[in-house]
Amino acid sequence: MTTADDLFLGTDAGNDAYRKAVSRASEAVVEAFADEATPYSGASPGSHDDRFAAVDPLPDEGQSLAETVEEVGDRVLSESVGVSDPECVAHLHCPPLVPALAAETAIAATNQSLDSWDQSPAATHVERRMVERLCELFGYGPGGDGVFTSGGTQSNFQALLLARNRFARERLGRRVKESGLPHRAKSMRLLCSDAAHFTAEQAAAHLGLGENAVVTVPTDDEYRMDPEALDATLADLRERDRDPFALVGTAGTTDFGSIDPLDALADRAEAHDCWFHVDAAYGGALALSETHRGKLAGIERADSLAVDFHKLFYQPISCGALLLGDGDDFDLIRRSAAYLNPEEADLDAPNLVSKSVQTTRRFDALKPYVTFRTLGRERLAELVESTLELADDAAALLADAPDFELLNDPTLNAVVFRYRPEGGRAGGGRGDPRSDDAERVGRLNAAIREALLRNGDAVVGRTEVDGRTCLKLTLLNPKTTVEDVAGILDAVRNRARTIEVAETALRR
């Protein structure tokens, strides 16, 4: 029978058990992914339901850790998506770097909570130093500040929370934190492009403004916000006595990786006294690259920006940050609790809870800290740059193939395309989704993606462009090669032919 000494760090027995547990878990991960020849086993949702229905996750009596880890390896790890596999190219779901995995182990074992200094003394200062360096990386001055978050959704929400509170205080004479939203808040409007992430609408709903408070601005042929359309939208809002309070620019749309003209948007935000937020969850990593950082020109003018490290910075989930051009804006949500950060607290012992919408918060800053210290900016930039080059090569392959339709010129490393039967037309660009048999081709592409996943060929993304189903390669993995991409396209062709043969047989 195990004792408490065997179950916790701090004793010889506990320390030894920890070493063995970490070793077993590491071996289980390596075995599960190294032995798999495909990015996914192909198991269906129903088969997973059946598999886990037979398992009691809370038995009356336990078993040895060795037995449990072996079971997890067989039932869970071997049936997981292989995010490090070169043919796992569906989502903004990165392969994590080994230094970051080492940091994740330390984070879990030390279990620091980044709400008060006495729970996380060294960790607090690591996060603060990381935030300072990130502010420098994105061009913020000495007044910049930030906080680590769970990712882009939380960062975007908190930025718009600050924007709402500042507008209500300065323009409506209301302190929302204490008094709630005034009646005039019904006129508040948040602007973003029609290709922006859904978290703008989600945040508006959470903030009590409603999704209808989000006004989308048309984009150009490269899915970037059109400044002239923005001018017209702002003029229309003023004409109808609406109050634009925040403008969200996107640095890397989910589908196309498009980057809005941030400088032009900053001009409009300044002219109309709007909070300017940049959602750089996807494209923020370009700041590492001397070659590509110019694509983010204007980001340093944002009141706030969101960056995800669990995308192109190759960190394990969860890991993000919200950065502010003026750290004093955190006062808009600051609060004190006697047991955590009393008003009279020693300023030399900072309590980060006052900057976050979370209380208990993981020491996620350690992951990029360990990674950056180990690899350095230049090596990280090389990894990012290699995937952008690969996206260009993949686009060239698609453009040259008569049975594929390329739908974007990659800005980052997202490549959107469709399979189309040779000699047929699916109607490139923006047009009627019902034209040129586009509906049939859309159904075919959806079926191809499902067949690729079900057969373990590849994990490929799916999206819609103007109502038409398309496929997407999200080429985040620096290990993926042009040959891997060519193999994925061949797999698409093979699955398409199999599906077409089966459909032809059914029609007879």
N, C-alpha and C positions, 0 to 999 in steps of 0.2 A: 504494500500500500504506500502510495506517495505521501510525503509530508509537505508542509508549507515550504520547508527549505529546498525541496526539489522543484518547486513551482515558481519561485521568484528569484530574480537576480539579487546578489548581495551576500550569498553564502557560497562555499566551495561547491556544494552539491548543485545549487541553482545555476551558478556560472557554468559548470560543466554541462548541465542539462541544456542551457541556452546554446552553447557551442554546438552540441549534437543536433539540437532542433533546427538551427539555422543551416547546418550542413545537410541534414536530411531534406529540408525544404528546397535548398538550392539544387540538390541532385535530382529531386522530383521534377523541378522546372526544366532542367537541362534535358533529362530523359524524355519528358513529354514532348518537347519541341524539337529536340535533335533527331528523334526517331520518326517524326512525322514527315512524310514527303509532300504534304499538301498544306496550304495555309488554313484549311479547316477540314474537319472530318466529314462534313456533309450531313451530320445528324439533324433530323427535323425537330421542330418545337415539340411535337407529340412524343417523339422518342425520349427527349429530355424529361418531359413530364413523367413518363413511365419509369424512367431510370431513378428519378429522385423520389417518386411516390413510395418506393420500397425502402427508403432510408428514413430513420427517425433522427432528426437533427438534435433532439434533446432526450437521449435515452436515460433510463433510471441509473444505469451503471455505465461507466465509460470503458474505454479500451486503451491500449498503449498508444503513445504518440506515433510510434513507428507504423502501427497498423493504420492509424488515421491518415498519416501523410501518404502512405501507399494507396489508400482508398481515394484520397483527393487527387493523386496523380492519375489514377485510372478513370475516375468519374468526372473530374472537373478540368484538370490541366490538359489532358489529352483531347478534351472536347471543347477547348477554348480556341478563339481566333488567334492565329499566330502573327501577332503584330510585327514581329521581326522578320517574317517571311517576305522575300522580295516580291511575291505575287499577292500580298495583302495590300491593296491599293484603293480601297473604297472611301475611307473617311479621313478626317484630320485626326488620326489616331496613330500616334508615332511609335516607332521602336525606341524604347528607353535606353539611354547610354549606361554602360556598366558603372562609371563613377557615380551616377545618380542612383543606381540600384544599391550601391554600397551605402550611400547617404540615407536612403529609405530605411535600410536596416537599422541604422543608428537612430533615426527619428522615432521609429517604433519602440526601440528598446529604452531610450531615455525619456520618452513620453512628456516632453516639455509642452506647456500650455502658454501660448503667446498672448495672454490677456493681461497678466500682471508680472512685473519684473521679478518678484520673489518666487514665481513659478518657472521662470525661464531667463535667468540672469545673462549668461553668455549668449543664448539664443536671441534675446531681444536686441543685443548689439550687433549680432550678425545680420539680422533682418534690416536694422537701421542702416548699416553700412552698405548692404546690397541695394537698398532703396536709393541711397545717395548716388551710388555708381550707375544705377539704371536711369536716374534723372539726368545724369551727365550724358549717358549714352544717347538719350532721346532729345538732348539739347535744352533741357530745362536749366534755369539759373539756380542760384543758391537758395532761393525761396521755395524750390520744389520739394515735394514730400510724397509719400506713398505708403501703401500697406499691401501685404501679400493676401491673396484671396484664393478661393477654390478654383477659379477660372474665369473665362470671359463673361459668363452669365452673371456671376456675382459682381464682377468689376463694372459691367455695364449698368446693372441695377443701381449700385451704390453711386456711380457718377451721376445718374439721372435723379437719384434721390437728393444729392447735393444741389443739382441744378434747380430742381423744383423748390427746395427750401430757400435758395438764394433769391430766386425770382419772387416768391411769395413775400419774403422779408423786405426786399428792396423796392418792388413795384406794387405790391398789394398791401404792404404794411402789416403783414401777418407772420407770426412765428409759428410755423406749422407744427414743429416738435411739441409745443405746449398747447396750441389752440386749435389744431386741425386745419383743414382746408377751408378757405373762404368760398362764398358763393361764386365769386368771379373766377375761381379755378376752373369752372366749366368752359371757360374760353381759352385755356392754356393749350398750346399745340407744340408737339415735338416733331421735328422734321428729320427724315432720313431718306436714302434712295430706295427705289423699288426693288433693289437687289440686296438691301441690308439684311442683317441677321434678325430672326424673329424675336430676339430678346428686347428689341426696342418696344414692340407691342406688349411683350410680357411684363416689362418694367412699368410701362404706363398703366397696365391693369393692376399691378401690385401697389402702385403709388396712388391709387384712388382716382386717377384721371380717366381711366377707361381706354381700351384699345382704339376707340374712335378719335382719341386725341393725337394719334400718330398720323401724320400727313406724309405720304410717300412722294418723292420727286422723281420724275422720269430720268432714265439713264441714256447714255449715248450707245453707239454700236459696240462699244467695248465694255458695257455694263458698269460705267462710271457715272456718278451723279453729274448731270448737265447743269453747269452754273447758270446758264440763261433760263433754263426751266426752273431753277431754284429762285431766280429773281422774280419770275412770273408768279410762282407759288407764294412767295413772301408778300408780293404786292396784293395778291388776291386775299390773303389772310388779313392783311391790314384793312383792305376794303370792306371786309365782312366783320370787322371789329373783333378779330381773334388775336390772341397773344402768343406769338411764337417765343418760347422760352429756351429751347435747346435745339441745337443742330448736331446731328450725328454723322460724322464722316466715317467711311469704312476703308481700312487699309488691308485689303484681302477679303473679298467676298467668298462665302463658303463654296459656291459652285464654280466661279471663274477665277478667283484670286485677284479680282480687279481692285485697283486702288483709286479712290476718288481724288480729284484735284484738290488736295488739302489746303494749299495756299489760297486758292480762290474761295474755298469754303470758309477759311478763317477770315478773309476779307468781309464776306457777307455776315458772318456771325458778329464780327466787331461792329459793323455798320448798323445792325439791327439789335444790338445788345443781347445777343443770345449766348448762352453757355455753349462752348464748342467742345464736343467730346469726340475722340477718335477711337473707334473699335479696331485696334491693331492686334486682336487676338491671333490672327493667322499671319499677317504680314510683318509684325513687329520685329521678327528676327532679321529682317533686312538691315536693321540698324547695325548689325555686326559687320556687314560687308562694305568695304570701301567701294566695291564695284556697283552695288545695288542700292545703297542707302539713300541715294538721290531720289529714288522713287517715293520716299517718305517725306519729301520736302514740304514744310509747313506743319509737320506734326509737333514741332517745338512750340507752336502757337496755340496749341489746344489747352483748354482749361483742365482737361483730364484725358487720360488715355488708358485703354485696357490692353494688357499683353498677356498671352498664355504661354507658359513655359512647357506645357504638355502637348504642344504642337511642334513647331519648327525649332524649338530649343531642345527637344528630345528628352524631356523629363517625365518621370512617371506621374500619372494622375494622382492627386490633384495638385496643381501648381500654377498660380497666376498672380498678377499684381494690378493694382489700380494706382496710377501716378497722377499727381496734381501739379500744375504749374505754380500754384500758390498754396502751400501747405496750410495756411490759415483757414482755408475753406473747410477743413475738417471740423472747425468749430460749429459748423451748421448741424452736426449730428452728435457732437461731443456730450457725454454724460458721465456722471461720477457715481460710484457705488462705494460705500464705506469700507467694504471688505476687500475691494480691489484697487481702486484709484481715488481715494478721498481727495477732496479739493485741496487740503493742506499737505498733500503728498510731496515728498522730496523730489524736486525736479531733476536731481541727478540720478534718480532711479525711475526711468520712464516706464509707463504702463500703456501698452499699445492698444488696449481694449477701447480707448477713446477714439481710435481711428477706424474701427472695424464695425461691421454690422453683425459680426460674430462675437461670442464671448470666448468660450474654449476654442482654441485655434491651433492647428498643427504647426510644427516648425518646418514648413515646406521650403523656406528660404535656404535651408541647408543643402537641398538638392542642386539648385543652380550654383550655389557657393562652391560646393565640392567639384562640380563639373567645370565651372569657369576656371577655378584654381588649377585644375588638372590639365585641361585642354588649352586654355587661353583663347582669346578672342579670335585670333587668326585661324586657328585650327577649326573652331566652331564655324567660322565664316566659310571655310572651304567645304564643310559638310553641307551647309545650306546652298551654297553656289552650285555644288555638283548636282543637286536635285533640280535646280532651275535649268541647268544645261540639259539634263535628261528630259525635262518636259518639252524643251524645244526640239530635241531629237525625236521624241514620241509624236509631237505634232507633225513633224516632217514625214514620218512614216505614214501617218493617217492621211495627210494631204496627198501623198503619192499613190494611195491605194484606191482603186476604183470602187471597192465594195465598202468603203467607209466615208463618212461625212464629218469633217472636222468643224466644230462649232465655235472655237475660240483660238485666238493667238495668245498663248499662255503669258501671263504677267508674273505669276509665281510658279507653282508646280502642279496646278490643276488643269487637266486636259479633258474637255467635254467633247463627245463625239457620238455618232450613231452608226450602227451597222445598217447597210442597205443592200438588198440583193443586187448583184452585178447587173448593170444596164438599167436599173430603176432609178428613180429620183425620189428623194424624201423631202425636197424643198429646203435648201439651205437658208441660213439667216432667219430673220424674224418674218413670219408670215402666217397664213391661215393653217392651223394644225389639222384641218380637215382636207387640205389640198394634197394632190399627188399621192393619194393613198397613205398619207402620213399616219392616220390612225392605225392601219394595219402594221406599218413599220414600227410604230410605237409599241404595239402589243408584242411584236417580235422581239424588240430590244429588252422589254421587261422580262420576257420568258428566257431570253439568253442569260440575263444576269442571274435569275433564279437557278437555272441549270448549272451555271459555273459554280455557284455556291454549293448546291446540292451534291455535285460530283467532286468537289474539292479541287477544281481546276484553278480558281482564283477568286479573291474577294474583291469585286469591282463595284464602284458606286453607281447609284441611279439618281437621276434628277429629272426635272421637267424644264424645258425651255419653250416659252410661249405655248404651254399646254401640250407639248410633245415630249414623250418619254425618251430620255437619252441616257447614255452611259458616261461614266466619269472615271478617270485615273487620277488619284490623288497621290502624287509621287513623292512622298515624304522620306522614304527610306533611302539613305545613301548607298545601301548595298544593292539596290535594284539597278539593273543594267539595261541597255538598249535591247540586248538579246532577250532579257526577261519580258520586256514590253512586247517585243515581236512574238514571243511565245504566247502571251496573253491574247494578242490579236488573233493568232492562229486558233487558240481555244475558242474565241468568240465565233470565228468562222465555222469551226467544226460543230459547235453546239447549234448555231443558226441553221446549218444544213440538216442536222438531225431533226430539228423542230419542223423545218419546212417539209421534209419528207413525210414526217408523221401527219402534218396537217393536210398534205396532199392526199395521203392514203384515206384520211377520214372523210374527205370531200367526195371520194369516189363511191 
